[in-house]
Amino acid sequence: MKARQALLALMMVGVLTLAGCANDSGDQAASSRSSSDGSTDVGTDSYDFTVPTLDGGNFDGRSLAGKPALLWFWAPWCPTCLGQAKPVTDLATRYQGRVAVVGVAGLDKVPAMHDFVRMAKISGFPQLADEQGMVWKRFKMTEQSTFVVLDSQGTIVSRGRVDVGKLPELLDPLLVG
């Protein structure tokens, strides 16, 4: 009987662990239009950061000013993030020159981040090596496989989990005008 209870407890831990990295398939486009705490951050203060990139350079957040931006927060050990890599890379190509797409790697060390980029075949847009979590904290991100969408003035339009296929619904309206 104790073995059965232990097995059941172990299975529950496994399910909860996997759920923490799962990709919500519900309609997140509408529910994530404001930040997770209900507020909306406004202005170019969002861009006040400089972080190393995985290619050895530095990324100045102020380079995002003046056009919409999509920030993808990922971790190298996250299977959901691995599944998002190709669709996000495709979005970077689709919106090239019109939306700044930036990957923000965190929750691990640079060598693991490099391995993830190589394995996922990510290219064509910058990948930040945010080992200290500076950008994650700035945008109040607490988990991987999440996104921040900013308009051209730096206002956060969406923050949190969004089905990658629904990101154009958030990005396209920012390009009108």
Phi, psi and omega in degrees: 000317179295323179297321179294318178294320178296318178297317178297317178297318179297319178296320179296319177299317179298315179297315180295323178296313179295323180297330179294339180244013182284159178257117177297135180258359180287176181283096182267347184300316182284320186283347184250022183290339174242172182292166185297338179263010177088349180269167175234122177279138184233142168104173185284358172301333177303333186266005186275073177203153172225127185223148175295151174257161180291343178270007174098357179266196174235143179249122177265115181304334180295343177292347178279341185299141173098351174212160179300155180221147174238117177254125180252115181265117184225162176231144186294340182263005186268116179294328177296319178299320178299319177292333179279341189303310182294311179299323178291320176299319177297320177297320179300320178291314182300320185257013183308129180084347181246328177229130176279117177255128184223129172272137180238096181280140178202188176063024178192188182261160183304316180302320178293324177297316177300315180300318180298312181300318179294312182295319182277353180058046179276130176203166174093355176207152187294145175240117181274140177261081186267061181302324183275352178076020183298313181288322177303314180293318181304321182260012176057040178270134182239358179209159180279176182058042179232166185226152167236130174248126179244142172277182186291346177264359180092008177283132177284118179271325181209143176213126176132202180282131176219135173299127184306324180295341180265355180301322177302330178295333177272326185277317185304316179298335180285346182265351180283135175121000000 
